[in-house]
């Protein structure tokens, strides 16, 4: 059985942010702007009550999510990223950004989150921590809740896993039903709902 390296530690990310305030070009690249627009458009509900974004980095996608959420908790393990995301989302009183180290500091939410976002984050975890992250995400979703997963498809030498790896693991979760499967040469974006029934957007609005 193939095993993968351990989860990347906080020092890796702090080094990245020490070298650049936006090391992945989230706020400057058209690729990222377009990917975020696609990701936001895939979400089946217009609005969410309680949302959680893991690994928010400097908060570019967080700022797109915030207007659609009554309450949004975003987190990152880099203190530099948390400060930048907090500043970027300061105009949204329902949004909080915290430093948390996952999976150990996964937030508890009474009644569950009706939206969990795992964007460009799961491939930083080794096998054991990935399984723990998926356990927590599934358990943390309210019935019928939405899980959005988006990941880069190209190999990155220092990452424990690849985008294809983490999406295969996600697809193996029986508690989830896939609603959207968007594939491009560069990234995967999938939407899952917790539960066996996965009505389409038209069905939820009584159009079919």
C-alpha positions in Angstrom: 0.0 0.0 0.0 1.3 3.4 -1.0 1.7 5.9 1.9 2.4 9.6 1.5 4.5 12.1 3.5 3.3 13.8 6.7 1.1 16.8 6.7 2.9 20.1 5.9 3.6 22.1 9.1 3.0 25.7 9.9 6.7 26.6 9.2 6.2 25.9 5.5 3.4 28.4 5.2 5.0 31.0 7.4 8.1 30.8 5.2 5.9 31.3 2.1 4.3 34.4 3.5 7.6 35.7 4.7 8.8 35.7 1.1 5.6 37.2 -0.3 2.4 38.7 1.0 0.5 36.7 -1.7 2.8 33.7 -2.5 0.2 31.9 -4.8 -1.0 35.0 -6.6 -4.6 34.7 -5.3 -5.2 38.4 -5.6 -3.3 39.1 -8.8 -3.7 36.2 -11.3 -6.5 35.9 -13.8 -6.4 32.1 -13.3 -7.3 32.5 -9.6 -9.9 35.2 -10.3 -11.6 33.0 -12.8 -11.3 29.8 -10.6 -13.0 31.7 -7.7 -15.8 32.9 -10.0 -16.4 29.4 -11.2 -16.3 28.0 -7.7 -18.8 30.5 -6.4 -21.1 29.9 -9.3 -21.2 26.1 -8.6 -22.7 26.6 -5.1 -26.3 25.5 -5.4 -27.9 27.9 -2.8 -28.1 31.6 -3.1 -27.5 32.0 0.6 -26.1 30.0 3.5 -26.8 30.3 7.2 -23.6 28.9 8.8 -20.5 28.5 6.6 -16.9 27.3 7.3 -13.9 27.8 5.0 -10.8 25.9 5.9 -7.4 27.2 4.8 -8.6 30.7 3.6 -5.2 32.1 3.0 -5.4 35.9 2.5 -9.2 35.8 2.1 -9.8 36.4 -1.6 -12.4 33.7 -1.9 -13.6 34.5 1.6 -14.6 38.0 0.5 -16.7 36.4 -2.3 -18.4 34.0 0.1 -19.1 36.6 2.8 -22.1 38.4 1.0 -23.8 35.0 0.6 -23.5 33.9 4.2 -25.3 35.0 7.4 -22.3 33.8 9.4 -19.0 32.7 7.9 -16.0 31.3 9.9 -12.7 31.2 7.9 -9.4 30.0 9.2 -5.8 29.5 8.3 -2.7 28.3 10.2 -0.6 31.3 9.1 -0.9 34.3 11.3 0.1 36.5 8.4 -2.7 35.1 6.2 -5.2 35.5 9.0 -4.4 39.2 9.4 -4.7 39.8 5.6 -8.0 37.9 5.4 -9.4 39.7 8.4 -8.5 43.1 6.8 -10.0 42.0 3.4 -13.3 40.9 5.0 -13.6 43.7 7.6 -16.7 45.1 6.0 -18.7 41.9 6.6 -19.8 41.8 10.3 -21.0 38.2 10.0 -17.5 37.0 9.0 -14.8 35.9 11.4 -11.2 34.9 10.5 -9.2 32.8 13.0 -5.9 31.1 13.3 -6.6 27.4 13.6 -4.4 24.3 13.0 -6.5 21.6 11.3 -7.6 18.9 11.8 -7.0 19.3 15.5 -8.8 22.6 15.9 -11.8 21.9 13.7 -14.6 24.1 14.8 -17.8 22.7 16.4 -21.1 24.2 15.3 -24.4 23.3 16.9 -26.7 22.0 14.2 -23.8 21.8 11.7 -22.6 24.0 8.9 -24.8 24.2 5.8 -21.7 25.1 3.8 -18.1 23.8 4.1 -15.4 25.0 1.7 -12.2 23.0 1.2 -10.5 24.9 -1.5 -6.8 24.3 -2.3 -6.2 22.8 1.2 -6.7 19.0 1.3 -3.5 18.1 -0.5 -1.4 19.6 2.3 -2.4 16.7 4.6 -0.8 13.3 4.8 -3.0 10.2 4.6 -4.1 10.0 8.2 -4.8 13.7 8.6 -6.7 13.7 5.2 -9.0 11.0 6.5 -9.5 12.9 9.7 -10.3 16.1 7.7 -12.9 14.2 5.7 -14.4 12.6 8.8 -14.8 16.0 10.4 -16.2 17.7 7.3 -18.8 15.0 6.8 -19.8 15.1 10.5 -19.8 18.9 10.5 -22.3 19.2 7.7 -25.9 19.7 8.5 -28.4 17.3 6.7 -28.5 18.4 3.1 -25.5 20.7 3.6 -23.1 21.7 0.8 -19.4 20.8 0.6 -17.4 22.5 -2.0 -13.9 21.1 -2.8 -11.6 22.7 -5.4 -8.0 21.6 -6.1 -5.1 22.1 -8.5 -4.5 19.1 -10.7 -0.8 19.4 -11.5 1.8 17.8 -9.3 3.6 19.8 -6.7 6.7 18.1 -5.3 6.5 19.3 -1.7 2.7 18.5 -1.3 2.0 15.2 0.4 -0.9 14.5 -2.0 -2.3 15.6 -5.3 -5.6 17.1 -6.3 -6.7 13.8 -7.9 -5.8 11.9 -4.8 -7.9 14.0 -2.4 -11.0 14.1 -4.8 -10.9 10.3 -5.1 -10.9 10.1 -1.3 -13.8 12.5 -1.1 -15.8 10.5 -3.7 -15.5 7.4 -1.6 -17.6 9.0 1.2 -20.9 7.2 1.2 -22.6 9.9 3.4 -22.2 12.4 0.5 -23.9 12.7 -2.9 -22.1 14.5 -5.7 -24.2 17.3 -7.3 -21.5 18.9 -9.4 -18.4 17.6 -11.1 -16.4 20.3 -12.9 -13.1 19.3 -14.5 -10.6 21.4 -16.3 -6.9 20.6 -17.2 -5.8 22.8 -14.3 -8.3 22.2 -11.5 -11.1 20.1 -10.1 -14.2 21.6 -8.5 -16.9 19.3 -7.0 -20.0 20.0 -4.9 -21.4 17.3 -2.6 -24.5 17.3 -0.5 -24.8 15.4 2.8 -27.4 12.7 2.3 -28.6 10.4 -0.4 -30.9 12.7 -2.2 -29.2 15.4 -4.3 -31.9 17.6 -5.9 -30.8 19.9 -8.7 -31.1 23.7 -8.4 -34.2 23.6 -10.6 -35.8 21.0 -8.4 -35.2 22.9 -5.3 -37.0 25.9 -6.8 -40.0 23.8 -8.0 -39.2 24.2 -11.7 -39.2 20.5 -12.5 
